[in-house]
Amino acid sequence: MSYATAALATYANMLGTLDHLVTKAEGHEKGEALLGARLAEDMFPLATQIRFTLDQVMTALKRLGNLEIAADDSDITTFAEAHTRIKAAQDMVANTDPASWPASGETVEFALPNGMTFAMQAHEYCRDWATPQFYFHLMAAYAILRAEGLAIGKIDYVGYMMRYMKQPTPAA
């Protein structure tokens, strides 16, 4: 399996997780005010963590999938908007051909807003930058929801695993 195929499958699975978490969050007693919840004062709120999670996917698709995608830096203000943006990201992932990604050993260069510049092989960018950044913001969103008392657990995080579950063999 290519690094591109693996990355796209990971994004598809975990964007489904993010959408599921947003669905569960809709029932929270704080309502949409929950989008402003933070783990700590120096961390971004839930709405921004959701946006950053999606942005990591879009940035990877731009850098690796050679797609022209405009950044959406606007705030997410409702759960409905979060669902819409997640769906758009899911569609982009589903419609991305892994064959269009650079060969594993091709160089990917990028600069951060603070001026730091990196150069690495495409598979290293995916493994060492894009995937950890994606999971960081997804886990921050999960942690905020847990800290706010939302009843979620591991099955909500890896619910896609249920498609692999084998039925127990009946006792003889």
N, C-alpha and C positions, 0 to 999 in steps of 0.2 A: 504494500500500500504506500502511496506517495505521501510526502509530508502535507501536500495540499489537500488530498482526499481526507486525511486524518484531521486536519485543522477544520475543514468545512463541516465534517461530521460532528466534531466537538462543538463548534459554534451552533450548529442546528440543535443538538441536544440541550445545550445550556441556555440558549435563547428560549427554548421551551420551558426550562426551569424558571427563568426570569419572568416569563409571562404567567406561569402558574403562581409564583410568589406575589406578583402584582394582583392577580385575581383574589388570592387569599387576603391580601392587605385591604382590598376594597371593603371587606366586612369588619375592619377594625373600628373600635369605638371612636377613635379620633377622626375618622373619615379622611378626607383628603389633606387635612392638616398633618397627617402622618408623613406626607412627602417632605415636610420640613424637619423631621426628626434626624438627630445626629448621634453618633456614638460618643463624640467628644467635641468640644468647642472648636478645636483646630482641624476638624475633619469636615468634609462636605456632607450635606444632608442627603437623605434618601433619593430625592428627585435627581440630584446631580450624580449620585452613584449609578443610578439607572442610566442616565444620559452618557456617563463616561463608559459604562459597560458596552453600550451600543456603539459609542465612538471607537472603542478599541477594535470592534469587528469592522467597522467602515474603514478605519485607517489601514488595517491589514488588507482588506479587499482593494484599497487604492494602491498600496505599495506592492502587493504580491499578485493581485488579480488584474492589475493594470486597468482598473475601472475609474471612470471620472465620476466622483461622488462629491457633492457639495457638503461641507460640514454644517451640521445644525447645532449651533451653540446656544440656541434658545432654551430657556428653562422649561421643564416639564411641569405643568401646573395641575393636571388632573390624571387620575388613573386611566381614563379613557384615552387620553393623549399618550400615556406610557404604552398602552396596548397597541395603539396605532403605530408608534415608532418601532416597537418590538416586531410587529408584523412586517413592517417595511424592511427591517434588517433580516428577518427570516426569509423573506422573498429574495433579497439580494444574495444571501448565502445559497439558497436553493437554485438560483439561476446563474451561479458562478461555475464556470467550467474549470476544474482543477488542472486541465491540460494547458490553460492559459497562464498559469503561474510560472515564474522562472524556474529553471533547473535548480536543483537543490544547492549546487555549488556557486551559483551566480551571486554577485555582490549586491547587497541592498544597503544603501546609505540613507541616513535620515538625521535631521537636526531637531533638537528640542527647543522650546521657546527660550530656555535659559542659555542657549548658545552651545550646549554640548552636542557633539556630532559623533555618530557611530557608523561603522562599516562592518558588515558581517555577511556570511553566506545566507542565502534565502532561508534555508531550513533552520539556521541558527536564529535568524530574526523571528521566525515563527515560534520556535521552541523557547528561546531565551528572553524575548521581549513581548511579542504580541500576546501569546498565551498567558504568561504570568500577569500582564497588565489587565487582561480580560478577567481572569479569575479574581484578582485583587478587588476590583470594583464590584463584581458580582457577590463576593463574600462579604464585602462591606455592606451592601444592600441587605443581604441575608442577616448579618449580625445586627443591623439597625432594627430590622423587623423582630428578631428574637428579643432584643433589649427592650422593645416596646410592648412585649408580651404577646406577640402573635404566636398562635399555636402551630408552629412548623417544626419539622424535624428532618432527619436524613432522607426519609422517603419523599419529602417535598423537594429536596435538593437533587436527588438522583432517581426521580420517578420514572424516567425513561428506561431504567433497568428492568422494569416489570415485563417488558417485551421479551426478555431473555429468561424469565423464570420458568423453571420446569415444574410440572405438576408432580406432587409427591406420589410415590408408588404406594398403593394401598397395602396395608399390612396383611399378611397371609393368615 
